Amino acid sequence: MPDSISDHKQPVKKSFVSIARVVGIATLLSKIAGLVRQIMVAMAFGLSIVPTAYSYSYVVPSFFFILLGGINGPFHSAVTSVLSRQKDRQKIAPIVESVTTIVGLILIVASVLLIIFAGQFIDLFAQGLKKGLDFQQSTAIRNIAVEQLQIMAFMTLLSGLIGIGFGTLNAGDMYWLPSISPLLSSVTVIGGMGWFIWQFGSKTGTFENARLGGQVLAWSTLAGAILQWLVQVVVQWRSGLGTLRWRMNWRQKEVQEVLGIMLPAILSTSMLQINLITDLSFAAGIPKAAPAFAAANLLVQTPLGIVSNFILTPLMPIFSRLVEPRNWPELKDRIRQGLILTGLTMMPLGAIIIALSLPLVKVAFERGAFTNEDSQFLASILIVSASGMFFFLGRDLLVRVFYALGDGKTPFKISIINILVNLGLDFLLWKPLGAPGITLSTVGVNFLTFVIFLAILNKRLNGLPWADLGFPLFGIFGATAISGCASWAIGQVWQQYLPHNLISLVFQLVIAGSAGLILFGLIATQIGVPEIDILISRIQQKFRKK
């Protein structure tokens, strides 16, 4: 059994640390660009009707982009798990081309249907708009959302092609481009919003400019998806890993294996997106809730996404190579290491975001059309969302184990249950707690999924190392609670005695956040978890020349 997560058995493959370094740097750049993108949108429109319309029009494109095109998504996971076992590189291209042809035909049809039935989709997702808004606002939001959806419809096709490309490049031991390419999607939106702000200045958030603003936002989003696919596909073709050649060899064993993992995985992940649609349906009756969800999600997903790719992307091929029963002891150790690394990163980050939620929101978004009232509203949602960061990433790590084992059905079955649970929690919590109550239901569903996945894997793998997993996580949680309280206390003193301008808020975040992280590190190093040394070593390596 390996002593560290970097000790890989196959020297021909890149080491975990080497992969994680590449993925971590690239993902960091992409996430920073994503944050700047959201800041630009908030600066232009605040939480007005344009980002509200975009929240609903982007439901389907983002559904497919996350479902099919995301790193660690079903397409990426299915393709990587099958192709990474191919010893002959020349056999990869026919598999990729067949999968691309089959999937591409389906998604072209789906894109056309989105254009034709855009109005019906928006009406389905935003049924409660008329309950919480006046007629003029609700009508404007619907019309803008329909137009945006028609513009972005072909992102459905692009998402599938991008997802297949991600998995193909990773299976070919190419990690930099798939991790950095999402930056391109953000760059086009940043450029579009920059042009719009330059043209209209303080009038960007007005009702008169709402339709044009919605169009610019939608076209910029589509342009980013096109650019992301183009740069990726060129490298894929030049590497001999498949082109857009027509190939329908769906009976090939490997093609059927990819589709066999992909289809249940799509259904499983789609259940998570259905939960999002459910949340947005309840949020439609709460002014500003939909764009606030998107902004809070970005603040949480920025660190979460970096750590997710840092941990999950290198682990997926490793899980796939350890599925034989004789390798289960190492597989279980990898699961344990992945969960502990998740705890070491997500728990303290979540605590600090909770403790410093309001100054964080103010620094990130409060400028232009984004008001202090918007900040207060968004901070309340952010606190709840950050509390579930560990369970979100832990769930994603465990579902990758099921995919590696060739089992996409179990996550799918659990997801069906979660839809009902999420619907029930939304119904119970949205009235007494408002928008934070809807977010709390999502956290509850992620926690439930995490626990169920652990129980099933424990049975299937003949027992997980509970003591080696539970005690370190308990210690990490204790260190997190202490460090979070320290950050909160420093923040409260700062707010009471020091100015509230932007520079002061930045210093508050840096000092209070750093103090919390340092305190967590001091306490965590006394727990005696090997993964702490691995994490520290990996961070140090990022500042050294490779």
N, C-alpha and C positions, 0 to 999 in steps of 0.2 A: 504493500500500500504506500503511495507516495506521501512524503512529508509535507510537500507544498503543492499548491495548485499549478505550479509552473513545471513540475516534473512530468513531462509527457513521455509516453512509451515509444512513440514513433518519431525518430529523428528527422525523417524526411519532411515532416510537417513543421510549420512554425510553432514555436512554443507559445503557451498561453500568455506569458508576460509580453512577448514580442507582439502578438496579435492585439492584446489589450492596450498596449502603448499606442499602436497605430490607430485603433478604433477610438480610444479615449481622446486623443488629440483632435482627430477629425470630427468626432461627435461634439466635442466642446465647441469647436468653431461653428458647427451647424446650429447648435442650440443657442449660442450667443446671437447668431444671425436671426434665429426664430424669435428670440426675445426682442431684438431691435425691431423686427417686423411688427410685433404686437404693440410695441410702444408707439410706432409710427401710426398704426391704425387708431390707437387710443388718442393720440395727439390730434389726429384729423377729425375724429368723430365722437370721442368720449364714449358714453354708453347710449348713444342716440339711436335713431331708427335704422341707420345704415349698418352698423355692426349687428344690430338685432336681426335685420333681414339676412345678413350674411351668415349668422349663426344657424338659421333654418335652411338657407339655400345650400350651405356647405355640408349639411348633414349627409346627403347621399355621396357627393364626391369624397368627403373625408371618410365616410363609411368604407368605400372601396379603397381609398388610399391607405388607410390603416389596415383594413382587412387583407388587401392583396399586395400593396406596394411598400408596406413598412418593413424596415429591418426588424427581424424577429417575428414578423407576421406569418400567417399560414403558408403563403407562397414561398417566402424565403426559407422558412423552417422545413417545408416538405422537400423543396429542391435541394437544399443543402444536405439534409439527412440522407437522401438517396445518392446524389452525385459524389458526396465525400467518400463513399465506399467504392467508387469506380477507380480501379487501378490503372486502366487504360484511358488516357486523356482523350484519345480519338473517338471513343464511344460516347463522350458527353454531348457533342454537337447534335447528333441525330435525336437524342432524348430531348434536349432543350428545344429543338426546332419543332418536334411533334407537340410538345406541351404548349409552346407558344402559339402554334396554329390552332389547336383546339380551344385554348382559352381565349385567344384573340377574336375568333369568330363569335363566341358567346358574348364577349364584352362589347363588340361593335353593335350587336343587336340591343344590348342593354343601354348603350349610350344614346342610340336613336330613340328608344322608348322614353328615356328621360327628357329629351327635348320635346317630344310630343305631349307627354303627360306631366310636364313640370308643374302646372297649376294644381293638379290633383295631389301631387306629392307634397307641395307646400301646405295645402289645406289639411292634409293628413297630419303633418308634423306640428302645425301651429294652430290647432283647433281652438286654443284658449285665448288667442290674441284679442278678440273682441270683448272678452270679459274684463281684461285689465287695462285696456287702452281705449281712447276715444275713436270714433269712426274714421276720422281723417288719418290718424296715426296708423291704425291697424290696416287700413286699405293701402296706405303708402308702403308699409312694411311688406305686405303680401305682394304687391306689384313689383317692387324692387327685388324681392327674393325669387320670384318666378323668372325674371329676366336674368338674374345672376345664375340660377341653376341651368338655364338653357345655354348660357355662355360656357359654363364649366362642365357640361355633360360628358364631353369626351375625355375628361380626367379619369373616367371609369376604365376606358381602354388603356390609357397610359399607366394607370396604377397596376394593372395586371402585368404589363410588359416590364415595368420597373421592378416589381416583386420577383419575377422570374430571373431578371438580370442580377438582382442582389444575391439570390441564392446561388446562381451560376458562378458569379465572380468569387464569392466566399468559398465555394467548393474548389475553385482553382487557386486558393490561397491568396486572393486579392481582396484586401479589406479596406484600403485607404479610400478608393473611389466611392464604393457604396456608402461609406460613413460620411464622406464629405459632400456627396451630391445633394442631400436635402438643403444644403446651404443655398444652392442655386434657386430653389423654389422661394426662399425667403428674399433673396436679392432682388428678384423681379418685383415683388410686392413692395419692398422698401423703395425701389426706384419709382414705382407707380404712385405710392403715397407721397414721396418727396416731390414729384411733379405736381400732384394735386394741391399740396400745401403751398408750393411756390406760386401756383396760379391764383389761388383763392384766399390765401392768408387766413385771417380770422373768420372768414365766411365758410370754411370747409364743413362745419357742422350744421349749417343752416338747412332749413327744410327745402329751400329752392334748389340747392345744389346736391340734394340727397340722391336723386336718380343717377346723375353723372358720377358721383362718388361711388355709388354701388357698381356701376359699369367698370370704372377704373380698377376697383378692387377685384372684381371677378376676372377681367381680362389679364390682370397682373398675375393672379393665381394660376390661371391656365397656362400662361407663358412660362411660368416657373416649372410646371410639371413637364412641359415639352422639353425645356432645356435640360432638366434633370435626366430625362430618358435619353436624349441625344448623346450627351457626354458619356453616359454609361454604355450605350449600345455600341459605340465606336470601339471602345476597349474590348468589349466582349467579342466582337467580330474579329478584331486583329489578333486576339488570343486563340482563335480557333475554337471558341466555345459556343458556336451556334450563331446563325443569322436569322433573317426574316424569311428564310426559304420555306415554301409550302411543303409541309410534311404531315401526313395524317396516320402515322404508324401507331395508332392507339393500342394495338394489341401487343406491342413490345412490353416485355416484363417490367422494365424499369419505368416506362411511361405509366403503366397501370399502377405501379407502386407509388409514383409521385402523386397521381390523381387519387389513389386510394387513401393516402395520408392527407392530401390537400382538401378534398371535399368535406370530410368530417371536421377538419380544422377550420375551414371557412365557416361552416355552420356554427361551430363552437364560438369562434371569435365574433361572428355576426350577432350572436346572442348578447355579447357585451355591448355591441353598438346599438342593439335594440333597447338595452337599458338606457343608453344615452338619449335615444329618441323618446323613450318614456319620460325621462327627466325633463327634456325640453318641452314636452307636451304639457306637463304640470307647470313648468316655468313660464309658459306663454301668458298666463294670467298674472304674472308678477312683473311689473315694469323694471327694465334693466337687467333682469335675471339672466337671460340667455347670453348676452355679451359678457356679463360678469363671470359666468361659468367658464367661458372661453379664456378670459384673462387669468382667472385663478388657476385654471388647468395648465396654462402655459408656465406660470411661476412655479408650479409643482413639477411639471413635466420636464422643465429645463434641467434641473439636477437629476431628476429621476431617469430621464432619457439618457443622459451621459453615463450614469452608473449602469443602467440597463444594458447598453451596448458594450460597456466596459466588462460586464460580467457575462451576459447571456450570449453575445455573439461568439466569443471563443469557446464557451462551454457547449454549445449546440453540437458541433462536430465531435467533441469529446464524448458527450453522452451517447451519440450514435455509434461510436466505436466500442462502447462498453455494455451493449445490450445483452450479450451472451451471459447465461447464469454464472459461468466461471469468473466473469468480470464484475459481478454485482458488488462484491466488497469495495472495489475501487469506485464503482458508480455511486454507491451510498456515501462514500467519503467525499466525492465531488459534490453531491447534493448538499451534504452538511457544510462543506466549505463555501458553496455558493450562498446558502442561507445566512451563514454567519457574516460573510462579506456584505450581504444585503443589509443585515442588522447594523453592522459597523458604519455603514454609509447613510442609510435611509433614516434610522432612528434619530441620530443627532441633528441631521439636516432638517427633518420634520419638526423637531422640538424648537429649533432656532427660528424656523419660519413661523411657527405658531407664536412664539414669544415676541417676535418683531414684525408681525404681520402688517400693522398700519404703517410704520415708517417704510417698510419694504414696498408697499403699494404706492405710497406717495412719491418715493424716489423713482420708481419704475414708470409710473403712468401720469402723475398729477401735473399736467401741463397742457396747454392748448385748450381743447374742448373738454378735457377730463377735469372734473371739479372735486372739491373736498368731500362733498356728499357722495360722489361716485367712489372715492377712496374708502370711506367708512363702510359702504355697502359691500364693496369687493373684499375688504379685509375680513368681514364676518364669514364670508364663504371660504376664503383662503385658509382660515384657522381649521375649519372642519376638514377640508380637502387634504391639508398637510398631515393630519393625524393618521391617515391611512396609507402613507407612502410605503411603509415596510410591507404591508399586506398586498399592496398592488404589485410591487416588484417580486415579492416572494411567490405570489400566485403565478406570475409569468414564468418564473424560473421552473416551478414544478410542472406547469403544463408542457414545457419543452421536454421534460423527461418522458411524458406520455407520448409526445410526437416521436421522440427518438426510439421508443419501444414499439413504434408502429401502431399506436393506439390513439386515434383521434376521436373515437366514439365516446370514451369516458368523459373528456372535457365537454363534449357536446351535450351529453345527458345532464351533467351538472349545471351547464349554462341554462338549460331549459328551466330547471328548478329555480335558478337565480332570477330569471325574468319574472316569475311569479312573486318571489320574495321582494324584488325591487319594486314591483308594481304595488304590492301591499304596503311596503315601507313608505313609498312616495305618498300614497293615499293617506297614511296615518300622520305623516310628519310635515307635509307641506303647509297645511293650514296653521298649526300652532307655532311652527318654527320658520316658516317662509322658505326662502331660497337656501339658507344653511341646512334646513331639514331635508331638502332634496339631495344635497350633497352628502349628508349623513347617511342616507339610505344606500348610496353608492359605496361608502366606506364599509357599511355593514355587510353588503353583498360580497365585497372583496375579502373581508375577514372570513365569512362563511365558506367561500370557495377555497381559501388557503387551508383551512382546517380539514375540509373534506378531502382535498387532494393529498394532504399528509397522511390521513388515515388510510386511504386507498393504496398509496405507495408503500406504506408500512406493511400492509397485508401482502401485496404483490411481490415485494422484494424480500420477503421473509424477515421483516423487522428493520426499522431504521435505528441509527445510533442515538436514541433519545437522550441519554445522559450527556453524551458529547455535544449534543445540539442544544438541549434545553438549558443547562446550567450557564453556558456562555451567553446565550440570548437573554436570560434573566439578568445576568450581570450587566450586559450592555444596556438593557432597559433601565436599570437603576442608575447607571452613569448618565444616561440620556435625561432622566428626570431631573437630576441635580444640575446638569449643565444648562438645561432649558430654563429652570428657575433662576439660575444666575444671570442668563442673558435677559430674561424678563425684568429682573430687579434693576439691572444696570440701565435698561431702556426706560424704565419708569422714572428713575432718578434723573436721567438725562432730560426727559420731556418736562420734568417739573422745574428744573433749574437752568436749562440752557435754551437758546433760541430754537425756533422751529423752521428755519429756512433750509433750503436744499443742502447746502454744505454741512450744516449741523446734522441733518438727518443722515447724510452719507457717513459722517464720522460715527454717529450713533450705531448704524448698522455694522460698520467695520469693527468698532471697539467691543460692542456688546456681543456680536456674533463671534468674533475671534476669541473673546474671553470664554464663551460657552464651549467652543471647539477645543480650546487648549485644556480647559477643565475636564472635558470629556476624555481627551487623550490621556491626561494624567491618571484619571481613574481607570480607564480601560486597560492601560498597560499593566495595571496591577492584577487584572483578572486572570492572566496566564493563558490567553487564547492564542494559538499559533498564527491564526489568520491576521491578528493585529500586526505582527512582524511582517507578514506577507504584504499587507496593505501599505505599511510604512515604506517597505522596500520598493514597492511598485511606484509609489508617489515620488520617491527619491530618484528612481530611474528615469522618470519623465523629465528631470532637469539635467540629466547626463546625456552625453552624446551616445547615440545608439551604437 
